[in-house]
Amino acid sequence: MPASPAVMLLMVVVLLLPGLIYSFQPIFSSKGDTVTHRDITERAVLRKTAEVCRDIAASEGRDFSLTIDDNLSAEEVQTACSRSSSSSVLSTIVFRTSIATMYFSNALVDVVSALSEEYHFDDETFQRGRDVITRGVSTVKDNVRLENFVAGRSALGEVFHTLQDFYSHSNWVELGKNSPYSSLIRPDQPLENLADQSTPTCRSCEGNNCTDNILPKLLQHGLITSGYFNILSSSKPTGKCSHGGSFDKTSKEEPTGGINKDDIGSSHGSLHHKAADLAMDATVELLEDIRLAVGEKDFLRLMGLSQSSVLCFVIDTTGSMADDIAEAKRVSFDIIERKRGTEQEPSGYILVPFNDPDFGPVIMTTDADIFKGNIDELTARGGGDNPEMSLSGLQLALTAAPSSSEVFVFTDAPAKDAHLKSTIIALIESTKSVVTFMLTDVTASRRRRRSAQGVMPRVINQLETQLYRDLAQISGGQSIEVTKLDLSQATSIIEDSLASAVVTVFQVVKNIGGREEFTFTVDDTLRNMTAYITGAPLLTFNITSSTGVSQVYTETSGPLASITTVGNLRRLSLNTVNQTGSWKISVDSESPYSVKVTGQSSVNLIFNLVERHEGAHGDFSLKEGRPLSGGNISLLVTVTGSDTVKLTEVTLFDSSQSTVVNGSLQSMGSGNFLVTFSDVPAGDYTVRLRGEDSSSTSRTMPDTFQRQASTGIKTSSISVLAQVTTTNVDPGSNVSIPFTITITTNGVVSNSSNGILIVRVNNDRNYNSTSPSSVTIAADSDGTANGTVTLTIPAAAEAGTVVTLTITAENASTGDINFTVLRFSVSGQVRELVILVRFHYGSFWSNFLLFCLCVQITDVTRPECQEVTPSTICPSSLLFCSSSEWNFTTHLTDGINGTGIESVTVRQGNGTLNTSTVVGSGGENVTVATYSASCCSPTVELIVVDGVGNVRVCVGQARQSTTPTTPAPVTTAVVSTTSNGGNTWSITHFFWISISISLLWK
């Protein structure tokens, strides 16, 4: 349903008060040593990741030398967790990008849920706040189960915000607590000692001194409260504490003042660091819960601890593509087998087939053999008219792949769905993904000759290829155009891209031919440098090293490079040994061409568009869409790989206009730099940086380096803003997304503007949606128009599914576009409920299916452990332990309304675990876990996880004597594997009839 006027008013208020942040500072702080949400999140993630790597190393008998504390860097953790040799090139780009995803989504809560008290534990909304955490954690676990790790990181960041705010906004610290409130992440435990609404909690502050404004009686009784907050009204329950701060009107009413600890200047700012420490400990505790639920391997994937990118293919499967499919199989199989088991093995595999009219499904897995099996099943068949659904397939890949992935599209046909161009551009710029097209049999004209058999061959002409070239240019990829016979020589570019720590040193696209000289810097950290030049056959070039040595294009094996030419691609494997410094490439072509120089280095850059919030809590948040033409642009630039890097220059460069805009740099610590560009004219820019690295021991002067971002920044005079209140959606629901489109001039709203803008709305799941096809900006509308998208989530949508919604607005007369990209996770626990009746007569069983329906079930209860047969035989002296064995048996249940025991694993212990499933006397499924070990290993910890990721740690301990516990009666006629994920009830009626109603979870 559309947003109500009241809700829209609150949205307007939030937009008019962009400094309305009443929590730990989201990203940065100008107040001395204030700790921000970013600091808390980053420190907790690094600490827990290091702990997991340490535990894995211990289990494998490897050394782990890193000291784990709260001052770790991503580079230190990545290095300590790596199994590569010290000479290998390590990159933290994926790890740091993943951490940034978490802290940016954390900060976003202060924008999309600024006035929702439960997201901040304001107004004593403790139960509702825990519900936010419970729902969010469930979404994270569902995302991981479906290997949607990117969505899982975003959901996790949102949960972090609410959890961390509890320690700043409540009186937990003032109560003298030194450990986290674990019940916040354990919904099966009660929230105790909460002050009720009639209990006074505060007295007025003495002027600006709020040190003792919490009532002593409240603290003596250990009651928990939080401050009330409202920007519109001063009303609050009698005697209640306020949040405090300049925007909080309730803090002006008795009792005055506040109790927040958001920063060192807050009402209780003296306790800020204590609150931040507890918030970090709580974040680590939550991460441990997720680690236990998903397992160590998937936990590290969720954290983004990877040296390699995903292998992502989008493949045309129509009849003429047999040779292309065979080559895609060959190169992918070769990559898999050469890198399997190493840190260079792709972190994931994505495959999207397409033809006409079909495309998809997207196949996403971390299992190389599953990927091999799926790509091996691809066959070339069908195909009528020439164009195919290539952009639809590409859309699926871009929404499935992690940020900064490289996607390879194989086709020999033009796009039938060219109307998706603006959607693809939005996804490319939003995800910073690189798209390279492997195009076969491109011709100079549209004319095609029939073969001897009378079959019209599929060809793609130069005009039709331009769409692919445009998308490749926007993404920083390439359009490789070869014959089918030569495709195998061009796919080396795929292997190049999957090498570890690949960086872009220089890249330029010239849409108008001519002769031009380009320079790039080779630094000490660069290895295995490669240059790619694409263009027409008559293109010529030469290269010159920093020492003055030159080589022309006709020398295929010269002093500076080995040159391979296939189709429109020239690949130069550069020899840069002892030749650091400034190199040159001179190109002469009458047609458009591109130049790209890459290498392997740990020194790389990450950039994110951010926008400033003014006011009491001036800070930054992630900006979605394109920046405004003529306005200011702010980038958060992170330099990875070295603690000794000094950034000297960041520029925006538009090669089509030879425009260079210099940025103003401000170091924010930990390799982060805030870069501001003022009054940026309309253009299509790339981000380039230069800096110095003083880590080299062979030089007396710092080593100069340069890097370039692959994906560019294009400005727009259109603004698209969507008002989203939550990123979690329920199955069977209709989600309304109001949006506002504005026309601007020089970065500000143009009140006199008017016109009609085309609106395109797409989602990658093909869920039903309604939206206007255009909006009209009238002359008296202050340059603004509104609309609403209504997205329908199917009732059968699986929990953890991610749907990406793209809204683009285009000025048809100028071609100017802007966009917003929204990602929603399907939450709730929707399962298919199958009702079975099982009749038992004598020794015979018979099953009857009654009915099947989809239901939404909430399981927040952790599995239970009941020890049955503790060991009594271990000797008291460890001298004799090796000759004795102890046994531990426990019954594991998940309750009659639970989702069933999903897995049982050993976290601590060197014994053998066996499991089976029986039916208890109450009709419940019982998983029997039996553990045997030498008495030299007298303790076991079992990690028990149910169907939705609730975790219980069961501990068994060998002992000399104990009174055996009488086990609950069980019916052992039904025995299966560890868990059937269900629950069973049984009854007796006249002759022995057992009716079992089973929940089969799909």
N, C-alpha and C positions, 0 to 999 in steps of 0.2 A: 504494500500500500504506500502511496506517496507520503512524504514527510508532512506532519501536521504543521500548521502555522507556528505553534509554540516551539516545536523542534527546530524549524527553520530559523526562528528568531534567535535561539540559543546558538545555532551554527553561525549566524551573522555576528553575534557577540564575540564568539571565539575568534572569528576572522578579524574582527576589529581590534582584538586584544592579543596580537600574536605573541606577546611576552607572557601570556597567562600560563605559567609553568609553576606548579606548586608541588614539587617533589624534589628528590635529588636532582641536581642539574643534569640534563640529558647527555650532552656531548662534552662541552667544555665549560670552564668557569674562570672568571676573571678575579675571583675572590681568593687569592692566596692559595692555600693548600686544601681547598674544598675538594671533596671526592665526588665524582659524577657517576651517573648510571653507567656510562661507558667504562670508567675505571673499574667499577665493581664487577661488571660483566666480563671484561677482558681478563682481570686477575683471576676470577673464579674459573673461567674456561681454561686458562693456561694451567692453573694449579690442578684441576681435575684431570685434564688431558695428560699432564706429566705423571700423575699418580697412576693412571691406567697403563701408560707405557711402562712405568716402573714395575707394575704387577705382572704385565706380560713378559717383560724381560726376566723377572724372577722365576716365572713358571717355565721359561725356556732355558734357564741356566745361563743367561747372558748378564753382563755387567750393565749397570745403569748409574752413571756417575753424577748426574745432575742433582744439585741440592734444591729441594722443592720449598719455595717460600712465596711470599706475595710480591716479589720483585722480578718475576720471570719475564723474559721477552719471547715473542713468537719464534725468533731465530734460535734461541736456546732450547726451547721445547722441541721444535722441529728437528734440530740436530741430535738431541738426546734420544728422540724416538726413532730416528733413522737407523737403518741397518746398513746403509751404504758406507763405502770407504771414505776416509777423510778427504780424499782427492776428488770425490764426486761433487758436481754442481748441485746444490740444494736450493730450492725455491720455496719461499713462504707465501707466495702469491695467493694460492688457493686457501691456505689456512687463515691468512689475515683477511681475505675477502669474506670468508665464512664468519669470522668473528665480527667483522663490520656489519654483516647482514643482521646479526643478533643485536648489536647495540643500536643500530639504526631503527629496527623494528621496536626495540625497547623505547627509544625516544619518541616514536610515532604515537605511542599510547597517550602522550601528553598533548597530541593534536586531535586524534580522532575520538578519544574518550576523555577529553579534558574535564567535562562536567558530569561524568559518571562516577559517583563517589565510590562505588564498589571496586573500581579499577585502581583506587588509591588508598583503600581502607579508611576513607574519611567517614565522618558522621556515624561512627561506631557500626559500620556495615561489615562486621567480621564474617558472618555466615555467607553473605553474598560475595564478599571478597574471596573467601575460600572457594566458593563455587566457580568464580572466574579462574582461579588457579587449577582447580580440578578439571574443568572443561578444557583448559588450555593444555594441560599435561596429557590428557587423553588424546587430544588432537596431535600433539607431537609424536606420541607412541604410534598412533594410527598412520601418520605420515611416514615414519621410519619403516613400519611394517610393509608399506607399499613402495618403499625405497624412494619416497619423495623427500629427499634430504634437504633440499633448498626450502621447501615449504615448512619442513620441520624446524629449521633454524629461525625462520621468521616467527612461527608460533611460539617457539621457545623464548625468543627475545621479549615478546609481549608478556609472557608469564613472568619472566624475570622482573619486569617493571612493577607489577602488582605485588609480587613477593617482597621485593626490595623496599617498596614504599611503606610496608607495614612497620619496619623498624625506624623509619623517619617520622611517621605520622601517629604512631601509637605511643603509649607510655611503657612499652616493654623494656626499654633501656632504663627509664626512671625507676622501674621496679627492681633494678639491680640484677637483671638476667644477664648471664654470660654465655648462653648458648641459644641457638635458634629455637623458635616455637615450631616444633616438628609437626604438630597437629595441622598446621596450615597446608601441608602437602600429604596428609594422611586423612582423607575424608571419612574413614571408618572410625576415627577417634573423635571424641566430643571436644568442642571448644568450651573450656571451663573458665570460671572466674571472670565472666564478662559483666561489666557494669550495665545494669538495666537502664531503661530510658528515664526512670524517675530518680536515679541516683545522681546527686551532684558530684561533679568530678574536679572542678577548678574554682579558684578564686581569682580576682582581678590581679593583674601584674602591678607592681609598684613602678609607675612610669614606664620606662622601657626595660625594666628589669623583671624578667619572667622566670627567674631561676627556681622559685619555690611556689609557683602558682597552682601546681597540682595539689589537691587536698591531702594532707597527711593521712587521714583516715582511709582514703582510697588506697594509698600505698601500703598502709599497715595490713589491710585485708587482701592485698595482692590482686585487686580488681583491675581488669584491662579496659582501657578506654582509648579513644582517638579524637582528634579535633574536628569540629564542624567547619565547613567551608561553603561559602556562597558569594558569588560576585554580584548578585542582583538584590538579595534581601539580607537583612541583619538578623532575621528571626532564627532562633535555635531553642532547643529545650532548656528549661530553667536550670541554671547552675552548671551547664556543660562547657567543657573546654572548646576553644576555637583552634583552627589550624594556625592562623596568624599570617601576617604579611599585608602588603599594601592593597592587594586585590580582594582580600577576605573581609567582607562587610560584617560578618558575625563577630569578628574580633574587636569591633568598636562598641559592642554591646556587653553589658555585664554578664559574666565575668570577662573582662577585657584581656587582650593579649592572645598568645598562642602557645603551642607546645611542639611545633614542627622542628625538625633537626636537618632540614634540607641542605643547608650550607652553614658555614661558620658564623654568618651574620644573622641567622634565624633566631626565633624566639628562644629556643633551647640549643643554640649553636655550639655551646660548650660541650655538648654531648654528640656533636655531629660525627666525629671520627669513631666513636663507640658504636653509633648506629650503623655507620658504613661498614665497620668490621663485622658486625652481626649480619648485616645484609649479604656480605660476601660469603660468610659461613653458611648462611641459609641457601644461597645460590649453589654452593658446592654440594650441600646436602641434597638439593633437588637434582643436580646432575648425577649424583651417585644413584639415586632412585631410577633415573632413566637408563643409566649404564646397566644396572642389574636387570631392568626390564627388556632391553633390546640386545644385550650382549656387548662384549668389548669391541668386536670388529665393527658392528654397525654404529656403536657409539663414536668411534674415531671417525667414521665416515660422516656422521652427523656434525662433528666438530670441524670437518673439512681438512683433517690431517692427511694430506695426500701430496705426493710428488708429481702426479700426472693428471692430465685432463681426461675427459671422457672421449671414447671413440663413437662418433655420431654420424651415421649415414642416412641420407634420404634418397631413395632409389626408385627410379621409374621402372615399372615391371611390365611394360607393354612389349609386344612381339619383337620389335627391332632391338631390344636392349639385352639380348642374350650375352653378347660379348662383354658389355659393360658390367652386367651382374657377375659374370665369371671373374672379371678383374677385381671387382669389389670383394668377392669371396677370397680371392688369392691374397690380396694385400692385407685384408683383415686377419685372415688365418695366420699369415706370416708374422704380423705384429703380435698376435696373441701368443703364438708358440715361442717367439724369441724373448718376450717380456714376461711370460707367465712366472709368477712366484717372485718377481723382482719388484723393486719400488717404482720401476718405470712401467709396470703393467697398468693399462688404463684403469682409472678409478671407477669407471662404469661404462656401459655399452647401451647405445640407443639406436634403434633401427625403425625407420618409417618408410614403408612401401607406398607407392601411389601409381595411379593410372587415370583412367577416365571411365566411369564417373566416381570411382572409389579412391579413397586414400586412408592410410592407417590400417590397423590400429598402431599406436606407438608401442614399441616393445622396449622396455627399459629394465635393465638388470645389472647386477654387479657380478653375475656368474658368466664367465667367458664361454663356457660350454653351452649355456642356454642361448647366448647370442649366436654362436656358431651354428647351432641347430636351426635357429630361425632364419639366418641368412642363407643357410644351405638349402632351405625349403623354397626360397624364392625362385620362381620360374618366369620366363618372358613369354607372355601370351596375350592375345587380344589386341585391341587398339584399332580404332576406326579413324575418326578425324584426327588430324595431327596434334592439336594442343592437348595437354594433359593437366592434371590437378597438382602441379608442382608446388605452388605457393601454399596450398592447403596442407600438403605434407610437410613443408618447411615450417609452417605455423606450429604444428604439433611438436616438431623437434625443438623449436626455440622455447616453447613453454615447458618442455620436459627437461632440457639440459640445464646444468648449473650456469651461473653467470660466467662470462668470459670464456665460454666454450668455443670450439671451432667445429662448424657443421659443414659436411661435404655433401653436395647435391649432385647426383648422377642423372643426366637426362640427355635426350637428343631431340626434344620437342619444346615448342614454346609453351607458355603458361596459358591455360584456359581460364584460370581464375585470377587474371591480372588485377581485378577489382580489389584484391587483398593487398595490393602494394603498400598502401598507407598503414595497414595493420602490421605487415611484416617490418616496415621501417620502425614503427613504434616498438615492436618487440626487440629488434636488433639494438636500438638505442637504449632501451630500458635494461636489457640484460648484458649489453656490451659484448655480444657474441660476434664471432667472425664467421662469415659464410663464404665458402669457396665453391664455385660451380665447376664441375667436370663435364664440359659440353663436347659431344662428339658429332662429327659430320656437319659442321656449320658451313653454310654456303654463302656465296656473295649475293645471290638473288633468291626470289621466291620460286623460280621455275624448277620443276623436278621432272626427270625422265623416268619412264617406266622401265623396269628390268626386263630381261629376256622372257621371263615368265608372266609378264604383264602386271606385276605387283608394283604399286607405287611406293617407293622407298620414303622413309621419314627423314626429313631434313629440317634444319632450322636456319633461317637466313639472318643476315647481319642486323636487320631492323628488329626482328623478334628477339635477338640475343641482347639487345640494349637493356631490356628490363633486368636481366640477370647481371649485366655489367654494373648497372646503377646500384643494385642491392649489394653487390660485392664491394663496390667503392665505399658505400655508406658504412659498411661493417668493417672495413679494413682487410677484407678478403680479396680473392682474385677470381677472375673468370678465365679458366683454362680451356682453350678451344683446340681440339686435336681430332684426328681420325680415330676410328675404332681400333685400327691396327696399332696405332701409336699410344693408346691410352695407358698401357702398362709402363711406358717410359715416363709418363707424367705423374703417376701416383706416388712417386718418391716424395712429392710435396706433403702427402699425408703422413708419411713416416717422419719427415722433418718436423711437422707440427706437434707430433706426439713425443718428441724428445723432452727430457726434463729441463725445466727452467729456461724455456724459449722466451726471448725478449725481442721487441721491435726497436731497432736502433734508428731507422729512418724509413719513411714511406711517403710517396707522392703519386698522385694521379693527374695526368695532364690531358684534359679533354680536347685541347687544340694542339696539333702537332707543331714541331719546330725543333730547334737545337737549344739545349740548355745543359748547364753544368750544375751538379748537385754535390754537396759535401756532407760527410758524416764522420763521426769520431769513433775510433777504435780504442778501447781502454783495456787495462790489464786483466779485468775480470771476464772478458769475452772469450768464448771458445767456439769452435765449429761454426764460423760465420758463413752465412749463405746470402746471396743476393738473387732476387727474382726480377726479371724484366719481361713484361708482356707487351705485345704490340704487333704491328703488321710485319709481313716477311721482309720488307725493305729497310726495317729499322736497323741502325748501326749504333755502336757504342764503344767506348774505351774506358778503362779504369786506371787510376793513378794512386799509388800508395803514399804514405806519409814520408817515405824515404825518396820519393821521386821516380820510382820504378813504374813503368806503364805497360799495359797490355791491351791490344785491340781485339775486337769481337771475333776476328777470323782465327785467332790463336786459341784453339780448343783446349790446349794444355800449355799454359804459359807460366811465368814466374809468380803471378798473383792469383790465378784462378784456374780451375778446371771447368770448362763451359760445356753444358749439354743443351741442345736445342730440340724441342719437340712441339709441333704446332705453333701456337703464338707465345710459347713460354721459353725463356732462356734462364737456365739455372746455373749460377756461378758459385762453386764451392771455393771460398776465399782462403788464401794462405796469408794469415796475419801475424805469423810468428816474428817477433822482434820488430814489428812495424806498427806500434801503437801511435796514435795521433790522428791527424786529419787526412782522410781519403777523399777521392773525387770520382764521380761517375759522370761522364758526358754522353748524352743521348741525342741522336739526330733522327727524327721521324716526321713524315708528312701526315701521319695519322695519330690518333690518341694512343697513349701508352701509360704504363705504370712502372714504378720502381719500388722495390721493398727490400730492406736489408735487415736480417735477423741474426741472432747468435744465442748462445747459452750463457747465462750469467745469473747469479743470485741477486744482483742489483736490478730492481724493476720498479714500476710505479703502478699504483692503484689511484684512480680519481673518482670522486663522486660529486655530483652537483648538489649543493646545499643552499639553503636560504636562511637568512638571519631573522631572528625574532627580537624585536626591540622591547624595552620595558624593564621591569624590576629584575627579571631573570633573562637577560639578553643571552641568546644561545642560537644554535643552528639545528635544523632538521633536514632530512633528505628531501630533495626536490624531485618530483616526478614530472616527466615531460621535458620539453625544450625550454631553454631560457628565452627571455623576451628581447627582441631586437631593440638596440639603443639603450638598454638598461644595464645594470650591473650584474656581473656573474661571479659567484663564489664557488670555489672548488676546495674540497678537502683532498689533498694529495698525500698519499702515503708512499714513502720510499722504503723498499724492502731490501734485506740482504746484508746490511752493514750498519754498525753503530757509529761508524766514523764518517758517514756521508754528510756533506754540507751542500744543500741545495742553493744554487746561485741564480737560477733563472727559470721561470716558467712562462711560456708564451702560448697564445692562440694564433695559429697560422692558417690563413686561407690562401691556398695556392692559386685558385682561380683569379683572385684579385691582387695577389701579392701583398695581402694585408697582414700585418703583424701587430698583435695587441699584447703588451707586456703586463704581467701580473705583479701585484704587490704581495710579498711573502711575509708570513708570520709563523714562526715555529711554535707548534703546540706540544712538542715533546714526543718521544717514542717514535720518531720518524714521520710524524704527522705535520703537515704544513697547511695553513689556511691561506689560500691564494685568491686575491680579489682583483677583478678586472672591471674597470669603470667605463661606462658609456660605450659598450661593445656594439659596433655597427652590424647590420644584417650580414650574415655570411655563413659559410660552411667551414668550420674550423677543425683543426687537429690540435691536440695538446702535446707540446714538446717541452722537455725540461733538460737543463744542463746542471751539472754539479761537480763537486770534487770529493774524492775518496782518499783519505790519508792512511788507509790500512796497508798500502803497499810498502814493503820493507826495502824494495830495490830502488826506490826513487827518493830523491831529496825533496822534491816538490809533490804536492798532492796530484793524484791521477785525475784527469778530466774525463767525464763521461757524459753521454747524451742518451736519452730514451724518448720514445714516442708512443702514445696510446694508439691502439689499433682503431678503435671506434671513435668517431669524431663528435663534435658538438655543432649542431645547426640551430640557429636562432629562429624565432617566429614572432609574429605580431599578434598571434592568437594565444589566448590562455584557456586551458581546459581544467576545471577544478571539480572533482567529484566529492560528495559528502558521504563518507563511509563511517558508520558507527561501530562496525565489527567486521572482522575477517573470517569469523566462523559462521557457517550456515548449516541449517538443519535439513535433512532429507524431507521432501514433500513441501518445502516452504517456498514462498515467493519473496524474493529479495528486491527491495526498491532502492535504487541508487540515484538520488537527485544529482544533477550536474549543472554547472554554470560555465558558459562560454563568453569570453570577453575579447573585444578588439582593443589593442593598445597602440600607442605611439610613443616611441622612445622609452619604452619600459613602463609606461603608466597608462591607465584606462583612458581611452579616447571617447569622451562623452558625446562627441558629435558624429561618431561613426555609425554607419548603418549598412545593412546588406543581408544577404542570405548565405548561410554557411552550411555546407553538406556535412551531415553527421553519419558516421559509420560505426556500428557496434558489432563486435564479433567475440565469440568465446570458443575456446579450443575443444570443448566437450560437445558442441552442437546442442547444448541445452536450449530450450525454448526461451525466447526473450522478446520483449517489445520495447520499442524506442522510436523517437521521431527520426525521420530520414533527413530532416533539415531543421534549422532554427532561423528565425528572422530577428535581426537586431534592428529595432526601430530607431528613428531619429531621436525620440524622446526617452530612450531606455537606458541612458547612461552607458552606451556601448556594451550592454550585457543582455544575454538571453539565457533562459533556463529550460531544462528538460529533465526527464526521468527515464531511466532504464529499469525495467522489471525483469528479473532473471528468475526462471522457475527451476528449482532443484528437484530432480526426479525422486519419488518416494523410495526407489530402490538404490539410490546413490550410496556407494560404499563409503563407510567412515574412513577418513584419510585421503579421499580423492581431492585433488586440487583442480579448480577451474580458474582459468585466466581470462579475464574480461578486458577487452581493449575498446576504448572510446576515442575516436579520432574526429577532428573537426577540420574541414578544408575550405579555404577560400578559392572557389573554382576559377575566378578571374586571374588570380596570381599564382595558384598552385601551392600557396603557403599552407602548411598543416601544423597542428600540434595534437597532443594526445595525452591520455592518462592510461596506465596499465594497472589493473586491480587483480589481486589474487585472493581467492577464497578457498578455505578448507572445509570440506564436509565433516561435520562433527556428529555427535550422538553415536549410539551403538545400535545400528540397524542390522538385524540379523534375520535370516529366513527361518521361521519357526515351523518345523515339521512335526506333526502330531502322529506318533506311531502307537498302535495298540498291540501289545505282545501277550498272547495267550499261552499259558503253560499248563500242560496236562500230562501228568506222569513225567516221562523223559522227553516230551515233544514240545517244541516252541513254534509259534506261528506269528508272523508280523502282518499287520494291516495298516495301510496309510489312511489316516482319516482326512486330514486337510493340511494345507500349507499357506502361510501368510507371512508378510513382512511386519515385524514389530520393532519398536524402539525400546531398548532395555538399558537401564543404567546399572552398571556393576562397579561400585566403588570400594567394595570390601576385599581386603587382602585374603589370600588363601590361609587356611589354618593347618597347623602341624600338631599331630598327636603321637607322641612317642609310645611305641608298643612294646618292643623287646630290647631294652638296653643291655649292653654287654656286662658280664660279671667275671670275666676270666683273665683280665690283664694283670700281670704281676706288678707289685708295687715298685720294684726296681727296674729302671730302664736298661740295666745290664742284660736282662733276659727278655727284652721286648721283642727282639727279632724272631724268637721262636714261638710267639703267641699271636693270636688274631682276635679282634673284637668285632662284633656285629651291631648294627644299629638299624632298627626298622621303625618307620614312622608312617602314619596314615595322613594323607594330604587331601583336603577337601576345599571346595569353593562355595559351599552353601547351596541351598536349593534354588536360589535365584541367580547364582553366579554363572559365569561364562565358561567354567571348566578349567582344569589345570592344563596349561599349554606346554610348559616345559619344566624340567627339573635338572639342574646342573650343579656340579661340585665347584665351589669357589675355593674352599680350603680343605685339603686332605689328599692323601696319596693312595686311596683305596679304590674299590670297584663299586659302581652304582648300578642297580637293576631296578626297573619299575614295572608294575603291572596295574591293571585297573579292575576293581571289583565293585559290587553293589552293596552298600551298607544297609543295615537293618531299617534305617529311616528312608530308604529309597534313593539316597544320594550316591553319586559316583565317588568312589574312594580310590585315589592313586596310592598304591603301596610302594614306598621307596625303601629298598634294602641296600645297606651300605656295609661293606666288609673291608677291613684294613689291618695292617700290622699294628701291634700295640706300640710300636715306635712312632706311629702317627695317630695320637689318641683323640684328635678333635676333627670334626667335619662341619663345614658350613654348606648347606644346600640352599640354592637360590630357586625359589618356586614362583613361577609366573603364571597368571591366569590368562584367559583369552583376550583381555583388554589391557594387559600390562600392569595390573596390580601385582606388587612384589611382596613376598614374605621370605625372610632369612630364617631358616631352621638350623639350629645348632645341636649337634650330637657330641657327647663326651664319653669316652671310655671310663669306666670306674670299676672298683674292686667288688663292691657288693651293692645291691639295690633291690628293692621289692618290685618284682615285675608288675607292670601295669596290665590289667585285664583288658584285652582288646575288645572293641565293640563287635557284636556278632555281624558277620558278613555272609552274603550269598555269593559263592564263588563260581556259580554256573556261567557267568558272563565275564570273560577275561579278554582283554584286548591290549593294544600297545599303550604307551605311557598315558595318553589321554585321548578320549574321543570328543573332547570339547563340549560335553553335554552334561545333563542332569537327569536323574532317573527316579521315579517314584514307583512303589509297588503296593498292591493290596491283595488280600485273600478273600475269596467269596465262594462258599460251598466247597466244591472240589478245588484243588490248588490252581487258582487262576491268578497269574501275575500280569497286571497291566502296567506297562512302562511307557511313560510319556517322555520322549527324548527331545532335547533342544539340539538340533544339528546346526552348528554355527558355520556359516559360509563366508 
